[in-house]
Amino acid sequence: MKRLAVSLTFFLVLSVGVGLAVSGPELMDWGVAGGLFALAVAGEGFRFWIRRSRAKKRDSTGV
């Protein structure tokens, strides 16, 4: 759980930084920042799903 929190915090800071960098003279480009963070959350969810499905396959020996 700690790894998830650290990873999402890192990607949140990174996406806000990219949103600020892309926006130019405006304050913030929330569409870019939100989209990047949504991709990070989806990636972490996919990683969790893959790990869980592999663990289920390992537990079920079919006996």
Buried (B, 14 or more C-beta within 10 A) or exposed (E): EEEEEEBBEEBBEBBBEBBBEBBEEEEEBEEBBEBBBEEBBEEBEEEEEEEEEEEEEEEEEEE
